[in-house]
Amino acid sequence: MIKNLIFDFGKVLVDYDFEAFFRRYIPDTERCLAFTPIIYNVELQQLLDLEERPFEVIMEEWIEKNKEYEPEIRYFSEHYTEVVTNEIEGMYELLTKLKAEGYKLYGLTNWCSKVHLTMAQFPIFKLIDGQVISSEEKVIKPNPEIYQLLFNRFNLKPEECIFTDDRAENIEGGRRLGMEGIVFSDAKQYERELRHYLI
């Protein structure tokens, strides 16, 4: 019997748009296109999601590696939360309904320590009963350790949980530990697939 619904944060509860963020700041289209992958890339995202060194230290190191983009990197660092644009359409209403139906709601996210600023900005996070954040645990999805941390911390049984994430590899990470999952596209698709599990 499913009792607990687990949610990734980015692209599931809230949306972000790196390209739109930098288009506002960098009027030169060519430079903007060249710079965006300097920030929006796997290496930096993993460094920030793990945050084995403080956010500010990681960004200073990134500037050293990409000196020609120092002003842009500093702008990104100082305005980080502006990258998150809005709640995913329909998710606040859906989580409110699911909570009223008696399900416990938890977060499991790869995110740096700035996530708490984002959580303070958007009402949807007030519906969450607890969360595990990669930068606080120094482990990222799909490492099995982060899922186990969630189960242990909130006394959850994997078979009583359904996890949703926008990345299939993170869903597979949960399945390997016995937790079913849904790859997220939008609120309607998520609810439709979820209801099959709840029958």
LOGULUM-402187 format. One record per residue (C-alpha): x, y, z; residue in one letter. Coordinates in nm, 3 decimals, always signed. Example, Ala and Ser with C-alpha at 12.3 -4.5 7.8 and 13.67 -1.06 7.14 Angstrom:
// LOGULUM-402187
+---------+---------+---------+----+
!      xx !      yy !      zz ! aa !
+---------+---------+---------+----+
!  +1.230 !  -0.450 !  +0.780 !  A !
!  +1.367 !  -0.106 !  +0.714 !  S !
+---------+---------+---------+----+
//
This chain:
// LOGULUM-402187
+---------+---------+---------+----+
!      xx !      yy !      zz ! aa !
+---------+---------+---------+----+
!  +0.000 !  +0.000 !  +0.000 !  M !
!  +0.140 !  +0.340 !  -0.101 !  I !
!  +0.161 !  +0.586 !  +0.186 !  K !
!  +0.442 !  +0.823 !  +0.087 !  N !
!  +0.501 !  +1.035 !  -0.223 !  L !
!  +0.857 !  +1.150 !  -0.288 !  I !
!  +0.938 !  +1.446 !  -0.513 !  F !
!  +1.246 !  +1.581 !  -0.681 !  D !
!  +1.244 !  +1.963 !  -0.666 !  F !
!  +1.380 !  +2.106 !  -0.993 !  G !
!  +1.158 !  +2.047 !  -1.299 !  K !
!  +0.905 !  +1.868 !  -1.074 !  V !
!  +0.795 !  +2.119 !  -0.809 !  L !
!  +0.965 !  +2.430 !  -0.947 !  V !
!  +1.102 !  +2.524 !  -1.288 !  D !
!  +1.433 !  +2.686 !  -1.379 !  Y !
!  +1.567 !  +2.841 !  -1.699 !  D !
!  +1.937 !  +2.916 !  -1.727 !  F !
!  +1.913 !  +3.050 !  -2.082 !  E !
!  +1.635 !  +3.298 !  -2.002 !  A !
!  +1.827 !  +3.410 !  -1.691 !  F !
!  +2.140 !  +3.492 !  -1.890 !  F !
!  +1.953 !  +3.650 !  -2.181 !  R !
!  +1.829 !  +3.911 !  -1.935 !  R !
!  +2.183 !  +3.991 !  -1.823 !  Y !
!  +2.391 !  +3.939 !  -2.141 !  I !
!  +2.251 !  +4.139 !  -2.434 !  P !
!  +2.513 !  +3.998 !  -2.672 !  D !
!  +2.340 !  +3.685 !  -2.807 !  T !
!  +2.664 !  +3.522 !  -2.922 !  E !
!  +2.832 !  +3.570 !  -2.584 !  R !
!  +2.520 !  +3.449 !  -2.403 !  C !
!  +2.512 !  +3.129 !  -2.609 !  L !
!  +2.883 !  +3.072 !  -2.547 !  A !
!  +2.855 !  +3.137 !  -2.175 !  F !
!  +2.544 !  +2.937 !  -2.083 !  T !
!  +2.719 !  +2.595 !  -2.113 !  P !
!  +2.998 !  +2.726 !  -1.886 !  I !
!  +2.743 !  +2.737 !  -1.603 !  I !
!  +2.483 !  +2.483 !  -1.713 !  Y !
!  +2.705 !  +2.176 !  -1.734 !  N !
!  +2.736 !  +1.845 !  -1.554 !  V !
!  +3.072 !  +1.909 !  -1.385 !  E !
!  +2.968 !  +2.233 !  -1.213 !  L !
!  +2.621 !  +2.107 !  -1.126 !  Q !
!  +2.770 !  +1.803 !  -0.954 !  Q !
!  +3.018 !  +2.020 !  -0.764 !  L !
!  +2.732 !  +2.239 !  -0.642 !  L !
!  +2.495 !  +1.949 !  -0.570 !  D !
!  +2.761 !  +1.779 !  -0.355 !  L !
!  +2.897 !  +2.106 !  -0.214 !  E !
!  +3.197 !  +1.943 !  -0.051 !  E !
!  +3.334 !  +2.297 !  -0.030 !  R !
!  +3.116 !  +2.606 !  +0.033 !  P !
!  +2.915 !  +2.744 !  -0.260 !  F !
!  +3.122 !  +3.064 !  -0.269 !  E !
!  +3.451 !  +2.870 !  -0.280 !  V !
!  +3.328 !  +2.653 !  -0.568 !  I !
!  +3.227 !  +2.962 !  -0.764 !  M !
!  +3.564 !  +3.130 !  -0.706 !  E !
!  +3.735 !  +2.815 !  -0.833 !  E !
!  +3.506 !  +2.818 !  -1.137 !  W !
!  +3.606 !  +3.178 !  -1.208 !  I !
!  +3.972 !  +3.075 !  -1.199 !  E !
!  +3.897 !  +2.809 !  -1.463 !  K !
!  +3.692 !  +3.050 !  -1.678 !  N !
!  +3.852 !  +3.391 !  -1.629 !  K !
!  +3.708 !  +3.537 !  -1.950 !  E !
!  +3.358 !  +3.500 !  -1.804 !  Y !
!  +3.428 !  +3.631 !  -1.453 !  E !
!  +3.157 !  +3.907 !  -1.458 !  P !
!  +2.892 !  +3.660 !  -1.574 !  E !
!  +2.989 !  +3.392 !  -1.321 !  I !
!  +2.982 !  +3.647 !  -1.039 !  R !
!  +2.638 !  +3.764 !  -1.152 !  Y !
!  +2.515 !  +3.406 !  -1.153 !  F !
!  +2.661 !  +3.345 !  -0.806 !  S !
!  +2.504 !  +3.659 !  -0.660 !  E !
!  +2.162 !  +3.610 !  -0.827 !  H !
!  +2.145 !  +3.232 !  -0.812 !  Y !
!  +1.785 !  +3.206 !  -0.691 !  T !
!  +1.658 !  +3.408 !  -0.989 !  E !
!  +1.729 !  +3.108 !  -1.213 !  V !
!  +1.421 !  +2.941 !  -1.057 !  V !
!  +1.125 !  +3.096 !  -1.235 !  T !
!  +0.801 !  +2.953 !  -1.096 !  N !
!  +0.620 !  +2.653 !  -0.951 !  E !
!  +0.539 !  +2.380 !  -1.202 !  I !
!  +0.184 !  +2.441 !  -1.323 !  E !
!  -0.076 !  +2.239 !  -1.136 !  G !
!  +0.160 !  +2.087 !  -0.882 !  M !
!  +0.062 !  +2.301 !  -0.583 !  Y !
!  -0.303 !  +2.211 !  -0.631 !  E !
!  -0.221 !  +1.845 !  -0.684 !  L !
!  +0.003 !  +1.817 !  -0.377 !  L !
!  -0.263 !  +1.993 !  -0.170 !  T !
!  -0.517 !  +1.735 !  -0.286 !  K !
!  -0.284 !  +1.439 !  -0.225 !  L !
!  -0.200 !  +1.566 !  +0.122 !  K !
!  -0.571 !  +1.595 !  +0.200 !  A !
!  -0.609 !  +1.233 !  +0.088 !  E !
!  -0.368 !  +1.134 !  +0.363 !  G !
!  -0.039 !  +1.085 !  +0.177 !  Y !
!  +0.287 !  +1.200 !  +0.331 !  K !
!  +0.494 !  +1.418 !  +0.097 !  L !
!  +0.876 !  +1.422 !  +0.098 !  Y !
!  +1.149 !  +1.585 !  -0.106 !  G !
!  +1.462 !  +1.419 !  -0.245 !  L !
!  +1.674 !  +1.661 !  -0.442 !  T !
!  +2.020 !  +1.720 !  -0.584 !  N !
!  +2.067 !  +2.089 !  -0.500 !  W !
!  +2.323 !  +2.320 !  -0.342 !  C !
!  +2.274 !  +2.494 !  -0.006 !  S !
!  +2.098 !  +2.785 !  -0.182 !  K !
!  +1.795 !  +2.557 !  -0.209 !  V !
!  +1.666 !  +2.694 !  +0.121 !  H !
!  +1.635 !  +3.041 !  -0.035 !  L !
!  +1.429 !  +2.888 !  -0.316 !  T !
!  +1.217 !  +2.693 !  -0.068 !  M !
!  +1.138 !  +3.017 !  +0.115 !  A !
!  +1.021 !  +3.177 !  -0.211 !  Q !
!  +0.757 !  +2.925 !  -0.319 !  F !
!  +0.452 !  +2.810 !  -0.116 !  P !
!  +0.463 !  +2.456 !  -0.258 !  I !
!  +0.752 !  +2.369 !  -0.027 !  F !
!  +0.534 !  +2.430 !  +0.280 !  K !
!  +0.338 !  +2.118 !  +0.180 !  L !
!  +0.645 !  +1.895 !  +0.212 !  I !
!  +0.672 !  +1.691 !  +0.535 !  D !
!  +1.049 !  +1.655 !  +0.516 !  G !
!  +1.333 !  +1.642 !  +0.269 !  Q !
!  +1.679 !  +1.508 !  +0.194 !  V !
!  +1.910 !  +1.752 !  +0.011 !  I !
!  +2.226 !  +1.629 !  -0.159 !  S !
!  +2.449 !  +1.920 !  -0.056 !  S !
!  +2.370 !  +1.856 !  +0.311 !  E !
!  +2.442 !  +1.483 !  +0.284 !  E !
!  +2.741 !  +1.503 !  +0.040 !  K !
!  +2.587 !  +1.238 !  -0.183 !  V !
!  +2.379 !  +1.275 !  -0.500 !  I !
!  +2.117 !  +1.074 !  -0.685 !  K !
!  +2.129 !  +0.810 !  -0.820 !  P !
!  +2.375 !  +0.690 !  -0.552 !  N !
!  +2.181 !  +0.435 !  -0.341 !  P !
!  +2.303 !  +0.598 !  -0.021 !  E !
!  +2.084 !  +0.907 !  -0.066 !  I !
!  +1.766 !  +0.701 !  -0.107 !  Y !
!  +1.855 !  +0.498 !  +0.200 !  Q !
!  +1.908 !  +0.819 !  +0.395 !  L !
!  +1.554 !  +0.923 !  +0.306 !  L !
!  +1.409 !  +0.587 !  +0.415 !  F !
!  +1.603 !  +0.586 !  +0.741 !  N !
!  +1.542 !  +0.947 !  +0.835 !  R !
!  +1.165 !  +0.932 !  +0.796 !  F !
!  +1.118 !  +0.562 !  +0.878 !  N !
!  +0.984 !  +0.483 !  +0.530 !  L !
!  +0.947 !  +0.144 !  +0.366 !  K !
!  +1.053 !  +0.162 !  -0.002 !  P !
!  +0.756 !  -0.048 !  -0.115 !  E !
!  +0.522 !  +0.211 !  +0.042 !  E !
!  +0.676 !  +0.499 !  -0.156 !  C !
!  +0.652 !  +0.636 !  -0.508 !  I !
!  +0.924 !  +0.872 !  -0.628 !  F !
!  +0.896 !  +1.120 !  -0.914 !  T !
!  +1.193 !  +1.282 !  -1.086 !  D !
!  +1.248 !  +1.432 !  -1.430 !  D !
!  +1.551 !  +1.205 !  -1.486 !  R !
!  +1.498 !  +0.837 !  -1.559 !  A !
!  +1.834 !  +0.737 !  -1.405 !  E !
!  +1.722 !  +0.877 !  -1.069 !  N !
!  +1.399 !  +0.678 !  -1.086 !  I !
!  +1.604 !  +0.365 !  -1.162 !  E !
!  +1.823 !  +0.439 !  -0.859 !  G !
!  +1.514 !  +0.423 !  -0.638 !  G !
!  +1.380 !  +0.111 !  -0.806 !  R !
!  +1.701 !  -0.075 !  -0.730 !  R !
!  +1.614 !  -0.028 !  -0.361 !  L !
!  +1.251 !  -0.131 !  -0.403 !  G !
!  +1.084 !  +0.209 !  -0.449 !  M !
!  +0.861 !  +0.250 !  -0.754 !  E !
!  +0.888 !  +0.569 !  -0.958 !  G !
!  +0.744 !  +0.794 !  -1.226 !  I !
!  +0.948 !  +0.998 !  -1.474 !  V !
!  +0.787 !  +1.342 !  -1.452 !  F !
!  +0.661 !  +1.539 !  -1.753 !  S !
!  +0.378 !  +1.751 !  -1.612 !  D !
!  +0.118 !  +1.750 !  -1.335 !  A !
!  -0.154 !  +1.578 !  -1.538 !  K !
!  +0.076 !  +1.301 !  -1.660 !  Q !
!  +0.210 !  +1.251 !  -1.306 !  Y !
!  -0.137 !  +1.222 !  -1.150 !  E !
!  -0.256 !  +0.990 !  -1.427 !  R !
!  +0.037 !  +0.750 !  -1.373 !  E !
!  +0.021 !  +0.787 !  -0.995 !  L !
!  -0.345 !  +0.684 !  -0.979 !  R !
!  -0.258 !  +0.351 !  -1.144 !  H !
!  -0.033 !  +0.274 !  -0.849 !  Y !
!  -0.291 !  +0.386 !  -0.595 !  L !
!  -0.575 !  +0.162 !  -0.719 !  I !
+---------+---------+---------+----+
//
